[in-house]
């Protein structure tokens, strides 16, 4: 049984036991969890850096040569940091606004570091 099946079963049990408000709240929670699961991978971005197809990240900083191993390590760490920041640190409404282009969260690849101050 998958996590999706379990979540659906919980939702319908709440409805069947006459808890529609709780079911609606659970549905919202379920949506957030699904979003987090879907956004939980950096594989494509990192593989794109390694095989030199992730042009957006490679061209992000013209002062860095993305072919050099030390720069690739820094860029890979930045991709991991962005993923953690989006899933664990930044409020979901801000992540969604950033992803839609409504706002831009600058230096997201450094947010997980303690030396950066961010005010929400």
One Martini backbone bead per residue (centre of mass of N, CA, C, O) as a GRO file, in nm:
protein
  120
    1UNK     BB    1   0.096   0.037   0.024
    2UNK     BB    2   0.069   0.358  -0.029
    3UNK     BB    3   0.069   0.678   0.075
    4UNK     BB    4  -0.175   0.758  -0.099
    5UNK     BB    5  -0.367   0.539   0.003
    6UNK     BB    6  -0.361   0.619   0.299
    7UNK     BB    7  -0.456   0.912   0.270
    8UNK     BB    8  -0.725   0.843   0.138
    9UNK     BB    9  -0.834   0.666   0.366
   10UNK     BB   10  -0.834   0.880   0.585
   11UNK     BB   11  -1.021   1.079   0.451
   12UNK     BB   12  -1.271   0.883   0.427
   13UNK     BB   13  -1.295   0.825   0.728
   14UNK     BB   14  -1.360   1.112   0.813
   15UNK     BB   15  -1.617   1.133   0.650
   16UNK     BB   16  -1.766   0.873   0.761
   17UNK     BB   17  -1.724   1.009   1.070
   18UNK     BB   18  -1.816   1.310   1.059
   19UNK     BB   19  -1.527   1.496   0.960
   20UNK     BB   20  -1.504   1.747   0.748
   21UNK     BB   21  -1.300   1.947   0.871
   22UNK     BB   22  -1.071   1.745   0.908
   23UNK     BB   23  -1.061   1.656   0.613
   24UNK     BB   24  -0.980   1.932   0.498
   25UNK     BB   25  -0.721   1.962   0.662
   26UNK     BB   26  -0.594   1.700   0.557
   27UNK     BB   27  -0.592   1.780   0.260
   28UNK     BB   28  -0.391   2.009   0.298
   29UNK     BB   29  -0.167   1.843   0.420
   30UNK     BB   30  -0.142   1.646   0.181
   31UNK     BB   31  -0.053   1.858  -0.027
   32UNK     BB   32   0.207   1.941   0.111
   33UNK     BB   33   0.339   1.659   0.116
   34UNK     BB   34   0.337   1.616  -0.187
   35UNK     BB   35   0.509   1.856  -0.260
   36UNK     BB   36   0.757   1.765  -0.100
   37UNK     BB   37   0.802   1.499  -0.250
   38UNK     BB   38   0.833   1.625  -0.539
   39UNK     BB   39   1.072   1.834  -0.425
   40UNK     BB   40   1.289   1.592  -0.317
   41UNK     BB   41   1.486   1.663  -0.570
   42UNK     BB   42   1.833   1.694  -0.723
   43UNK     BB   43   1.925   1.509  -0.948
   44UNK     BB   44   1.894   1.668  -1.217
   45UNK     BB   45   2.069   1.910  -1.139
   46UNK     BB   46   2.329   1.753  -1.075
   47UNK     BB   47   2.357   1.596  -1.340
   48UNK     BB   48   2.367   1.859  -1.510
   49UNK     BB   49   2.641   1.947  -1.397
   50UNK     BB   50   2.810   1.691  -1.473
   51UNK     BB   51   2.699   1.703  -1.796
   52UNK     BB   52   2.655   2.011  -1.885
   53UNK     BB   53   2.310   2.094  -1.890
   54UNK     BB   54   2.290   2.314  -1.648
   55UNK     BB   55   2.287   2.624  -1.749
   56UNK     BB   56   2.164   2.802  -1.531
   57UNK     BB   57   2.374   2.732  -1.310
   58UNK     BB   58   2.639   2.766  -1.475
   59UNK     BB   59   2.551   3.088  -1.544
   60UNK     BB   60   2.500   3.238  -1.269
   61UNK     BB   61   2.830   3.275  -1.248
   62UNK     BB   62   3.084   3.434  -1.426
   63UNK     BB   63   3.324   3.381  -1.201
   64UNK     BB   64   3.263   3.075  -1.266
   65UNK     BB   65   3.390   2.757  -1.343
   66UNK     BB   66   3.183   2.474  -1.406
   67UNK     BB   67   3.424   2.256  -1.472
   68UNK     BB   68   3.542   2.274  -1.211
   69UNK     BB   69   3.544   2.082  -0.936
   70UNK     BB   70   3.510   2.299  -0.712
   71UNK     BB   71   3.263   2.432  -0.846
   72UNK     BB   72   3.082   2.185  -0.858
   73UNK     BB   73   3.067   2.145  -0.553
   74UNK     BB   74   2.935   2.420  -0.497
   75UNK     BB   75   2.684   2.379  -0.681
   76UNK     BB   76   2.582   2.123  -0.545
   77UNK     BB   77   2.548   2.247  -0.265
   78UNK     BB   78   2.341   2.458  -0.363
   79UNK     BB   79   2.120   2.256  -0.450
   80UNK     BB   80   2.081   2.129  -0.174
   81UNK     BB   81   2.014   2.390  -0.022
   82UNK     BB   82   1.761   2.463  -0.183
   83UNK     BB   83   1.600   2.211  -0.114
   84UNK     BB   84   1.597   2.248   0.192
   85UNK     BB   85   1.476   2.530   0.199
   86UNK     BB   86   1.205   2.459   0.054
   87UNK     BB   87   1.121   2.210   0.254
   88UNK     BB   88   1.228   2.334   0.567
   89UNK     BB   89   1.253   2.676   0.589
   90UNK     BB   90   1.047   2.784   0.392
   91UNK     BB   91   0.762   2.898   0.342
   92UNK     BB   92   0.532   2.780   0.123
   93UNK     BB   93   0.423   3.051   0.010
   94UNK     BB   94   0.707   3.150  -0.080
   95UNK     BB   95   0.783   2.921  -0.266
   96UNK     BB   96   0.544   2.954  -0.459
   97UNK     BB   97   0.611   3.247  -0.537
   98UNK     BB   98   0.889   3.184  -0.651
   99UNK     BB   99   0.805   2.965  -0.864
  100UNK     BB  100   0.597   3.174  -1.013
  101UNK     BB  101   0.748   3.479  -0.998
  102UNK     BB  102   0.642   3.689  -0.781
  103UNK     BB  103   0.915   3.618  -0.648
  104UNK     BB  104   1.258   3.658  -0.510
  105UNK     BB  105   1.497   3.441  -0.374
  106UNK     BB  106   1.792   3.524  -0.268
  107UNK     BB  107   2.037   3.303  -0.219
  108UNK     BB  108   1.922   3.004  -0.165
  109UNK     BB  109   2.208   2.847  -0.152
  110UNK     BB  110   2.257   3.000   0.155
  111UNK     BB  111   2.025   2.963   0.370
  112UNK     BB  112   2.140   2.707   0.535
  113UNK     BB  113   2.330   2.904   0.635
  114UNK     BB  114   2.419   3.083   0.927
  115UNK     BB  115   2.548   3.358   0.779
  116UNK     BB  116   2.253   3.417   0.692
  117UNK     BB  117   2.013   3.675   0.670
  118UNK     BB  118   1.658   3.624   0.712
  119UNK     BB  119   1.352   3.795   0.631
  120UNK     BB  120   0.991   3.737   0.641
   0.00000   0.00000   0.00000
